[in-house]
Amino acid sequence: MRERAVSGTSEGPAPATERDRPIVTESEIFTSPRTEAPSPPPPSTSTSPPPSASYRSVFTAAPLAMAVVDREGMVTGANAALAALLGHDQETLTGAVAADLVDLASDARTWHAYRELLRGRRARLRCTRRLKHPEGHALWVRVTVSPLPADDGGVLLSVADISDRRELRAELRHARMHDPVTRLPNRALFFERLTAALDAESYEESGTGRIGLCYLDLDGFKAVNDTLGHRVGDRLLAAVAERLTRCAEAAGRTRTGTPLVARLGGDEFALLVEDSTGTEQLADLAESLLDTIQAPFDLSGRRLSVSASIGVVERHAAGTTPTALMQAADTTLYWAKADGKSRWTLFDPERNASRVTRQALASTLRPAIDRGEFALEYQPLVGMEDDRVHGVEALVRWHHPRFGTLTPNRFISLAEEDGSIVPLGRWVLRTACRQARDWQVAHPDEPPIFVSVNVAVRQVWDSDLVADVAATLEETGLAPRLLQLELTESAVMGSSGRPIQALKALSDMGVRIAIDDFGTGYSNLAYLSRLPVSVLKLDGSFVRGFQYEERAAAPPNPADEVIVEAMVQLAHRLGLTVTAECVETSAQATRLRRIGCDTGQGWLYSRPVSPDRISELLGTPGVQAGVGKP
């Protein structure tokens, strides 16, 4: 095999063969003829420069800014590109401290790595630095320090200008972190700032150690979008953002730091107050936000008015997470909406605890039915003329292992929402009917009392209530006339179709149908006359107006008695009996008896009690004299 000549020897290079020809460039390929092979270059008669001279010429002419640094950290040579980049004369760079030129000593970690590299204990160092150019502008550079061969000693410092790249990255980040419609920080940037504000290092060293948030939602914005279009909606959002920003700037002039204003999406905005001074500061900010939003907007001659609801949260930063803070803000905003909109509401831990409790109850309601955690208490329905117990209303209680005994107002609405009212209602119906039959058997000489059971409309829609009642009466042996089913006035009056058919079927079976809380809903007696109803239960709000008649400071209102008397007379003309709820005093009972009310229910007679206490009242005249009285 023929050996190749070595360039730079005294013998000179050997003639180039086809194998030894240099690689041609792309332009040469396209311009070279395809039919003829190129002739080899003539042999060179000159010798090549020494390697060190070649490297020196490359170092000098290279466009990359470079400097050779000795083991003491001093520049022993720098090329023109470095001098031009840093804005110095090339001659002045020699002998300069390399670390000072590119700010390597500004942080301990980089400085330590650089010193280790000079000692030969590290292979390479790369970092980014922001330098100030002598002409005044900022300069972002990427600094790389690499060791030179051992014979040369020292290290090679190379510096690349990345200012344009950094500027492009900054522009891309700004576009990614800002909302295009309002130009405000978006959700991503907001959570970045919120996370940083809740970092322990940010509030432990200085500041108040507290954080505040105003979470804002526009009232009626969807109507603007639906009627005027999204283009007008976007212009309204931009105008709102401008006003919120002005409010934040005004707040920043009177306090330390300007709140961050961000659009979180849709018509939701947030103002983050770092180092807040307390709820008073957040309340003042929320008031100013409401005022500025309520002023009409003039969008190119179109006048629009909107309002806002604001949830306000202010607390210690320690122990708070972004998720917890936003959950509190979202809950509080919901309260502001539910309380009537166009207002701000401060986060209330007790109210939130009630909400959390509600969620906990909802998640355990169905299993509680199977575990037998429910029980019934009974409240007497007493005849106004004879003061005897004619019937009882069955009231369900939940003996919760964590929250204690809960009354129906704590869980019935939850049961209606998730459908568990159906199995719970079946259990109540069976238990109440079985108990009524037990009383009848235990007191054969007394007239049997009826039991009244509350029924939700969803029980009619989601189950066959008629079949459930029929099966229960057959199972327990209770006569249909001794069962009364109570439905609220609004539920009955607003129903049609299946609910009404079920009520008629139950009435034909002999079951009594009662309208609960009568007088608070539709109060349409003409419609009521066409329903299979046999009992009206007057809402307690009518009866409470009677209880202060003996107090000189609060004389009775004659209108209360006129209204109740009119309803009683109309009910009797329709063949209905009337029960007054919330009877608490003898004076109330006397007046109700005088105007013709049939039965009364309330604490004058008894609170809801156990079945054993009801047994004590059966056959006892003058119930209000004391046996079942609280």
Rosetta blueprint (number, residue, H / E / L):
1 M L
2 R L
3 E L
4 R L
5 A L
6 V L
7 S L
8 G L
9 T L
10 S L
11 E L
12 G L
13 P L
14 A L
15 P L
16 A L
17 T L
18 E L
19 R L
20 D L
21 R L
22 P L
23 I L
24 V L
25 T L
26 E H
27 S H
28 E H
29 I H
30 F H
31 T H
32 S L
33 P L
34 R L
35 T L
36 E L
37 A L
38 P L
39 S L
40 P L
41 P L
42 P L
43 P L
44 S L
45 T L
46 S L
47 T L
48 S L
49 P L
50 P L
51 P H
52 S H
53 A H
54 S H
55 Y H
56 R H
57 S H
58 V H
59 F H
60 T H
61 A H
62 A L
63 P L
64 L L
65 A E
66 M E
67 A E
68 V E
69 V E
70 D L
71 R L
72 E L
73 G L
74 M E
75 V E
76 T E
77 G E
78 A E
79 N L
80 A H
81 A H
82 L H
83 A H
84 A H
85 L H
86 L H
87 G L
88 H L
89 D L
90 Q H
91 E H
92 T H
93 L H
94 T L
95 G L
96 A L
97 V E
98 A H
99 A H
100 D H
101 L H
102 V L
103 D L
104 L L
105 A L
106 S L
107 D L
108 A H
109 R H
110 T H
111 W H
112 H H
113 A H
114 Y H
115 R H
116 E H
117 L H
118 L H
119 R L
120 G L
121 R L
122 R L
123 A L
124 R L
125 L E
126 R E
127 C E
128 T E
129 R E
130 R E
131 L E
132 K E
133 H L
134 P L
135 E L
136 G L
137 H L
138 A E
139 L E
140 W E
141 V E
142 R E
143 V E
144 T E
145 V E
146 S E
147 P E
148 L L
149 P L
150 A L
151 D L
152 D L
153 G L
154 G L
155 V E
156 L E
157 L E
158 S E
159 V E
160 A E
161 D E
162 I L
163 S H
164 D H
165 R H
166 R H
167 E H
168 L H
169 R H
170 A H
171 E H
172 L H
173 R H
174 H H
175 A H
176 R H
177 M H
178 H E
179 D L
180 P L
181 V L
182 T L
183 R L
184 L L
185 P E
186 N L
187 R H
188 A H
189 L H
190 F H
191 F H
192 E H
193 R H
194 L H
195 T H
196 A H
197 A H
198 L L
199 D L
200 A H
201 E H
202 S H
203 Y H
204 E H
205 E L
206 S L
207 G L
208 T L
209 G L
210 R E
211 I E
212 G E
213 L E
214 C E
215 Y E
216 L E
217 D E
218 L E
219 D E
220 G L
221 F H
222 K H
223 A H
224 V H
225 N H
226 D H
227 T H
228 L H
229 G L
230 H H
231 R H
232 V H
233 G H
234 D H
235 R H
236 L H
237 L H
238 A H
239 A H
240 V H
241 A H
242 E H
243 R H
244 L H
245 T H
246 R H
247 C H
248 A H
249 E H
250 A H
251 A H
252 G H
253 R H
254 T H
255 R L
256 T L
257 G L
258 T L
259 P L
260 L E
261 V E
262 A E
263 R E
264 L E
265 G E
266 G L
267 D L
268 E E
269 F E
270 A E
271 L E
272 L E
273 V E
274 E E
275 D L
276 S L
277 T L
278 G L
279 T H
280 E H
281 Q H
282 L H
283 A H
284 D H
285 L H
286 A H
287 E H
288 S H
289 L H
290 L H
291 D H
292 T H
293 I H
294 Q H
295 A L
296 P L
297 F E
298 D E
299 L E
300 S L
301 G L
302 R E
303 R E
304 L E
305 S L
306 V L
307 S E
308 A E
309 S E
310 I E
311 G E
312 V E
313 V E
314 E E
315 R E
316 H E
317 A L
318 A L
319 G L
320 T L
321 T L
322 P H
323 T H
324 A H
325 L H
326 M H
327 Q H
328 A H
329 A H
330 D H
331 T H
332 T H
333 L H
334 Y H
335 W H
336 A H
337 K H
338 A H
339 D L
340 G L
341 K L
342 S L
343 R L
344 W E
345 T E
346 L E
347 F L
348 D L
349 P H
350 E H
351 R H
352 N H
353 A H
354 S H
355 R H
356 V H
357 T H
358 R H
359 Q H
360 A H
361 L H
362 A H
363 S H
364 T H
365 L H
366 R H
367 P H
368 A H
369 I H
370 D H
371 R H
372 G L
373 E L
374 F E
375 A E
376 L E
377 E E
378 Y E
379 Q E
380 P E
381 L E
382 V E
383 G E
384 M L
385 E L
386 D L
387 D L
388 R L
389 V E
390 H E
391 G E
392 V E
393 E E
394 A E
395 L E
396 V E
397 R E
398 W E
399 H E
400 H E
401 P L
402 R L
403 F L
404 G E
405 T E
406 L E
407 T L
408 P H
409 N H
410 R H
411 F L
412 I H
413 S H
414 L H
415 A H
416 E H
417 E H
418 D H
419 G L
420 S L
421 I H
422 V H
423 P H
424 L H
425 G H
426 R H
427 W H
428 V H
429 L H
430 R H
431 T H
432 A H
433 C H
434 R H
435 Q H
436 A H
437 R H
438 D H
439 W H
440 Q H
441 V H
442 A H
443 H L
444 P L
445 D L
446 E L
447 P L
448 P L
449 I L
450 F E
451 V E
452 S E
453 V E
454 N E
455 V L
456 A L
457 V H
458 R H
459 Q H
460 V H
461 W H
462 D H
463 S L
464 D L
465 L H
466 V H
467 A H
468 D H
469 V H
470 A H
471 A H
472 T H
473 L H
474 E H
475 E H
476 T H
477 G L
478 L L
479 A L
480 P H
481 R H
482 L H
483 L E
484 Q E
485 L E
486 E E
487 L E
488 T E
489 E H
490 S H
491 A H
492 V H
493 M H
494 G L
495 S L
496 S L
497 G L
498 R H
499 P H
500 I H
501 Q H
502 A H
503 L H
504 K H
505 A H
506 L H
507 S H
508 D H
509 M H
510 G L
511 V L
512 R E
513 I E
514 A E
515 I E
516 D E
517 D E
518 F E
519 G L
520 T L
521 G L
522 Y L
523 S L
524 N L
525 L H
526 A H
527 Y H
528 L H
529 S L
530 R L
531 L L
532 P L
533 V L
534 S L
535 V E
536 L E
537 K E
538 L E
539 D L
540 G H
541 S H
542 F H
543 V H
544 R H
545 G L
546 F L
547 Q L
548 Y L
549 E L
550 E L
551 R L
552 A L
553 A L
554 A L
555 P L
556 P L
557 N L
558 P H
559 A H
560 D H
561 E H
562 V H
563 I H
564 V H
565 E H
566 A H
567 M H
568 V H
569 Q H
570 L H
571 A H
572 H H
573 R H
574 L L
575 G L
576 L L
577 T E
578 V E
579 T E
580 A E
581 E L
582 C L
583 V L
584 E L
585 T L
586 S H
587 A H
588 Q H
589 A H
590 T H
591 R H
592 L H
593 R H
594 R H
595 I L
596 G L
597 C L
598 D L
599 T E
600 G E
601 Q L
602 G L
603 W L
604 L L
605 Y L
606 S L
607 R L
608 P L
609 V E
610 S L
611 P H
612 D H
613 R H
614 I H
615 S H
616 E H
617 L H
618 L L
619 G L
620 T L
621 P L
622 G L
623 V H
624 Q H
625 A H
626 G L
627 V L
628 G L
629 K L
630 P L
